[in-house]
Amino acid sequence: MAAVTKSNDGKDAMADVDLPGEGDEAEEPKKSSEPSNRTKKPSPSGKGYFTIYKKGQGYWTRMGTVIAAGLLGLMISFELYNQIQPFLHGSARRDRTIAFGVSVVFLAAYSAFVFWFINKPTTADFLIATDSEMKKVNWTTRKELIGSTKIVILFMFLIALYLFTCDLLFGGFFHLIGVLKTIF
């Protein structure tokens, strides 16, 4: 069967193309020995432990996750340093050195785990999707934010004044009927 195609220069060209199902005998599609692309999982661009999966995508979400995990790791390491010293029985300098070494080893292992976890394909895809969803959020303007904050603060003061007045009235009433011995 012949088909008309457009070439790059805009001229029509004729080509003989056999379309499946439009001939006397439709051939069955050839089965390839290679697996189809639908079954392949995405793989990192490089090989090795320190390659970043889908580098350049989900940058801000990944950086926020790294900062939060880093702060958590530092706090745990600091607490580990403080808590391990009482269990050691030696000179103060030696105890501090051992505690520091343990906390540094923990921090190194924790950093390696966080790097692996954030670059795991499922986690990285989740962070990339989160970043794209955050770009869709309709953020409020500065003027709207200040106006809403003023309303909330004013409302809180009015509620506090109302509750304080109710407290004084009920306190005075209970003092008059003898339930409370003192008002204040």
N, C-alpha and C positions, 0 to 999 in steps of 0.2 A: 504494500500500500504506500502511496506517495503522500507526503505532507509538505506544506509550505512553511518555511521558517524564515525569520529575519536574520540577516547577518549584521555584523557590527557597523557596516557602512550604510545600513538602512535599505539595502536592496533585497528583494525576495529571492529565495533560493529553493530549489526542489531537492528533497532528500527522500530516499527510500527507507521507510521505517516500518517494521512489522509491529503493529500494536497487538497486545495480547487480547484474545477474544474476538478479533475482527479478521479472521482469515478462515480459510477452509478448515485448518486444524490449529487450534490454540495449543502452543507448547506449554508444558508445565514449567514453572519457574525452576531454575537450576538451584540445587541446594549447595550452599557453600560449606566448606569444611571449617570456616572461621565462625565463631559465635557472632550473633548479631549485636549491634551497638546498644540495643535496648537492655541486654542482660549485663553489660559491662558496668562496673561501678567506676565513678570518676576517681582518677588517681592523681597524686600530687605531681607537679610538673617535673620535679627532680627526684633523686633517690637520696636516702639517708635520713637521719634523725632530725637534722636542723632545717629541713625544707618546710616552707610555710604553705599550707593548703589554701588554694585560691587566693594568692597574695594580691592585695589591693582591693579586695571586696570586704565590706563590713568593717572598715578601718576603725571608726569611732567606737563601735560596740566592742570590738576586740580590745582596743586600748583601755576602755572603761573596765572591761573584765580583767585585764592584766593589772591595772592599777589597784582594783579592789582585792584581787588575789594576792598581789604583792604586799599590800598593807596588812592583810590577814596573816600572811606568812611572817612578816616582820614582828607583828604582835605576838604570835605563837612562839617565835624564836626567842624574843625578849623574855616572855613568861617562862619558857623552858630554861633559859639562863638563870633566872631568879629562883626557880623552884628546885633546880638540881643541886645547887650549892649546899643546902643544909644536909643532904644525904651523903656528902663526901666528908671524909674525916682525914684531914691532912692540913698542910699549911694553907693559909688564906690565898696566897698567890697561886699555888698549885691548883686549888679548888676552882679559882676563877678561870684559870687556863683550861682546865678540863671542861668546865661548864661552857666556856666560849667555844671550844672545839666541837662539843656536842651540838650546840645551837647552830654553828656554821654548817656542819654536816647535814643537820635537819633542813636548814634553809636551802642548801644546794639540792638535796633530794626533792624537796617541795617544789623548787623552781623547775626542775626537770619534769616532774609530774604535771605541773600546771601547763608548761609548754606543750607536752604531749597531749594533754586533755583538750586544750584550746584548739590545737591543730588536727584533732580527730575529725574525720569528715562529717560525722553527724553533728558534732558540737559546732564546727565551723559553719556548716550550712544553717544551723539554727541562729547563730550570731549574725550571719549575713542577712537572713530573713528578718531578724529583729531590726537591723539597721535600715533595711528598706521600708519596713513598717513605720519606723520613727520618722522617716522623711515624709510620710504621708500625713503626719499629725498636724492639725491646724493650731499653731501656737498662738496664744493671746498676745495682744500688743501691750506695750509698756503702759499706755494710757488706761486701757481696760484693767490691767493688773493693779495699778495704783488705785483706781476707783473701787475695785472689788475689795482690796485690802482695807481701805478706809471704811467701807460699809461693815465689814466683818469686825474691825476694831471698835467702831461705834456701837454695834449691836452687842458685843461682849461687855462693854462698859454699862450699857442699859440693863442687861440681864443681871450683872453683878450688883448694880444699884437696887434693882427690884428684889433680888434675893436677900440683900442686906436689910432692906426695909421689912420684908416679911419675917426675917429672923428676929429683928428688934420687936416687932409687933407680937409675934408668938411668944418670945421670951418675956415681954411685959405681961401678956395675958396669963401665962403659966405662973408667973411670980404673984399675980393678984389672986389666983385661985389656990395658991399654996403648994403647987407641984414643985416649983423651983424655990430654993431658999435665997439665992442671990441672982441678980440680973447678969452680972459680969463675972 
